[in-house]
């Protein structure tokens, strides 16, 4: 009596996913840098608008969507929001250029725009403590940038807007470093560019139950 072995197709393996954070951070960094050089008084205006639509905007928004695929809620929320931030800001400037926004409302409108995103950035900055030092550095410097800018626009203060531009350049440099580290560190098993451990992690208690803690 013979037996037959039924052949079954092997289970398909899921394709490896690249880390979309490198793209998201890169798009955010470059667009922030170009706008901040204008706010600082170093570069002409409007150079950043196309970047805001396509690199800081569309590309970063796509990176956020891909972060959903990886299961990274923090990255998905951050990149999708700031991709939408750039596209929204560019659209607002188009409305200004086409005469849909009056000159007297421009500064106040930008103040409310930046204040709203500063509120969002505040809690994301806190949660970034659980990611790594580099990402926390991005959100920390961005927090300062947004606060200086919304105060500057509400108060029509050229000095505060320029200072916001200076800090914005620093924000861009920190984000570029985080992007470069993400690319480099995916190219070999050993870390090439350090990003630092999470500053806020779970520490075991004497009862064996974990609780949130901030690393020293």
Secondary structure, 3 states (H helix, E strand, C coil): CCCCCCCCCCCCCCCCCCCCHHHHHHHHHHHHHHHHHHHCCCCCCCCCHHHHHHHHHHHHHHHHHHHHHHCCHHHHHHHHHHHHHHHHHHHHHHHHHCCCCCHHHHHHHHHHHHHHHHHHHHHHHHHHHHCCHHHHHHHHHHHHHHHHHHHHHHCCCHHHHHHHHHHHHHHHHHHHHHHHHHHHHCCCCCCCCCCCCCCEEEEECCCCCEEEEECC
